[in-house]
């Protein structure tokens, strides 16, 4: 996860429009919708706070799909040197290494960076991408997961990543499309992470972001999240009322499950609904995309 630095946001960075209607409120933060479909958080924090540096996803969010995402990347991206921006606990990097990539991480959180470097021997730079001292033109693939919602200036961040690419290099990333949809989906989700999540993209806003960042899509896979959103409500009931008591009963047989068993099953189900059901889901409601993009070549 890429920790968010507190920023002053009060308008869509694509359209420079700050007069959109409020479509959601959460944790004392308003979300407004721009005419381009972008939903932006209105926040005025001036300093980094402990809350903003916390991880807002469980490890399951990154660990369960790591193999699937690494395989997808390897299918559509060149082999060679790979940098993950926001490398966290390195679940993805470990899978990329298994596939033959020469891996590095960039992680602003000091403890995570030190742990991954020390315990796994993976080179990790402890810094933010916008101020990185990593060498330009060095990486064949730069990967990041769900970070475009967090960057204070997504265009700046993407341009900085592009500057680190070698000739023929590409960006590979996941991005959610949670803008331009009915707020009923937010009510069904219950919490969309406003504050740390600054920007919720519509398809139109995402296309505009890439265009202004000098990038073009060369591979894209769409995953509808309707099944995951609806399934999460059902799964919580099943895990709490059915699976939990079943695992507790297993203790009497001597087959004592680990404490995280119910959490692990819930995480597996959500991952299955997101990526394996979502790839066939109709394009209704929220979505997430796996994207490969390259810099646009301009004529001399």
N, C-alpha and C positions, 0 to 999 in steps of 0.2 A: 504494500500500500504506500502511496506517496502522501506524506503528511501535508496538510494544507496550511499555508501561511495566511494569516488573517489579512483581509483586503477590504477596500471600500468598493462595493458594487451596488449600483442603483439603476443600471440600464443594460440592455442587450449589447454585447460588444460587437455583434455583427451589424445591427441596424442603428446603433447609437440611440435607441428609443427607450425612454424610461417611463412611459405613460401607460404601459399595459395594465390590464385588469388583474387583480389579485385572484389566483386560482387555487392557492393552498397556503396554509399557515402551519408551522411546525417548529417546536423548540424556540419560540419567540421570533422566528424569522418568517418573513413574507416571501412568497414566490409569485412573480408576475409573468404574464405571457405576452411576448412581443408579437407583432404582426407576422413575423417569419416563422412563428411556432415555437421559438426558443422560450423556455421557462427559466427565468433567472432569479437567484436569491438576492434579496435586498439586505445587505449586511454592511455594517460600519465599524467592524473591529479593527483596532489599530496595531495590535501586537499579537505575537504567537501565544496561544494559551495552551495549558495542559490538555484541555478538551480537544483542541484541534490536532494535537499530536497523537491522540489515541487511535488505535485501529478500530474501524467501524464495520469491518467484516470479520467473521471467524476464519480460522485457518482452512476450514472446509471449503470456503468460497474459492480459495486458490488451489488447494491440494487436490481435490477430486477431479477437476477438469484439466489438470496440468498435462497429463499424458495426451489427452485428446487435442488440446491446443498446440502442444509441441509438434505432434504428428501433422496437424493441419498446416502449421507454419512451414515445416520441412517440405511439405508437398508443393508449396507455392512460393517459397523463398530460396535464394541461393544459399549454399553452404559457406562456411567460413567463420569470421569473427562476429559474435553476437553480444550486444549490450542490452540488458534489461533495465529500463528506467523504473524506479520504484520496485526494486527486486525483493523487498520484504524478507521472508524466510526462505527464499530461493527454491520454492517448489517447481516453478517453471524452469529455472536455470538447470536444475538437476536433470530434468527430462531432456532439455536441449543438449546437455553434455552427453547423455546416453546416445543421442542421435548423431554425434560427431561434431557438434559445434564447439568452437573455442569460446568459452563464456566469460563474461564480466558482468558485474552489477553496479548500479548506482542507487544508493539508498540514503536519504537524509537522516533517518533515525540512527543515532550513534550506536545504540545497543544492538540493533538488528545487524547493522553493517559489520560490527566487530565480531558478533557471534558467527555469522556466515563465513567471514574471512578466516576466523580462528579454527572453527570446528570442521568446516568443509573444504577449506583451502581454495575457495572461490574469490578471486580479486573483486573487491567492492569498494567503490569510491563513496565516501560519506559527504554528500553535497547535493545541492539542488541543480537540476538540469540547466536552468537559465544561467547559472554562474559556474558551470563545470569547467574544469581545467583539462578534461580529457582531450586527446589530439583530434584535430579535424581530419576528415577524409579517411577514417581508420576502420570503420565497421561496415560489414556487409549486410547486417540486419540489426535494426534497433526495435525492440519490442517493449510494449507497455500495456497494462491491463486496467481499463476503467479509470484512466487518469484525466481524460479531457473534461470531466466534470469538475475536477479539482484545481487545475491550473489557474492562477489569477489572470494570466494572459495566455490563452491556449495557442494563439497564432505565434507569439514569441517562442513558446516552448517547442512547437513543431518545427519552426525555422531553425532553432538551435539543434534539434535532433538531426534535421536534414544536413546541417553543416558537418556533422560527424560521420556521415555516410561516405563510403568509398565509391568510386565510379561504378555504376550498376547496382549500388546498394539500395535497400528498401526499408520502409517503416512497416511494421506488422503490429496490429493492436486490436483491442476490443473496445467498443464504445456503445453505450446504451442510447436508445432513442425513446426518451420518456417525455419529450415535449410534443406539442401539437396533437395531444390526445385528450380525451375527456377527463376531467378531474375525478370522475367516478373511479378510475383506475387507481388514483392515489388513495382514495378512501378504502378500496379493497386491499391495497398493499399495507396501509396503516401507517407507514413511515417511509419517507423517501430520502432521509438523510440531509435535509436542508441545513445550511451552515457549512459543513465540510463539502457538500455538493453545491457548487455555485451555478452550474449550467446544465440544464436538461435539454438535449437537442431534439429538434424535429428533423426529418429527413432533409428538408429544405435548408435548415440552418447548418446541418452537418456538411452538405454539399458546398455551401458558401464558405464555411471554415476551411475546407481543403483548398478551394479555389484561391482564397486570400493567403493561404500558406504556401502556395506554389506547388501543390501536390495533385496527382491524379490517381484514381483507384485502378488497380490492375486485377485484383481479385477481391471478391466480397461474398460472404455467406451470411444470410439473414436467419435469425432465430426468434420466432415469436414467443413472447413471455406470458401470454394469456394463460396457458396451462400451468405455468409455474405459479403465477399469482393466485389463481383459483385453487390449485393443488396445495399451496402452502397452508391455506386455511383448513383444508381437509386433513393434511398431514399432521398439523399440530394436534388435532383432535385424536387421530389414530395413535400417534406416538404417546400422547399423554394418557389416553383412556384405555388403549388396547396393548400397545407394545410395552409401555412402562410396567404395568402389572404383570405381563407375561415374563419379562426379564427378571422381575423381582421373584416370581414364583420359581424360576430356574435355580435360584440360590439353594432351594431345598433339595435339589437333585445333585448338588455339588458342582454344577456347571455355572459357576458364578460369573456373570458377564462383567467386563470392565466398566467403570463408572460412566464412561462416555458413550456407551453403546447406543442409547436412544438418540443422542445428539448425532452420532455417526450415521445412523439409519436415516434420520431426517435430512442430513446433509447429502447423503447419496441420492435420496428421492428427489430432492430439489435440483441437484445436478442433472439427473436423468431427464426431468421435465424440461429444464432449460435448454439443454443441448441436443438430446436425442429425440425428444418429442418436439421441441421448438423448431428444429430444422424443417419439419413438415407442417408446422402450424400455419393457419391462414394469417395474412398480414393485417391483423386487427389488434389495436391496443399497443402496449409497450413492446419493445423489441431490443435485442442486442445484436451487434454486428461483429464479425471477424473480418478484418480489412488488411489488405496489403496495398500500399501506396508508394509511388516513386516520385521524385522531383520532376516537374515539367521542364523539358528541355526547350530553351528559347533559341530561336534562330539567331545567328550572329549578325 
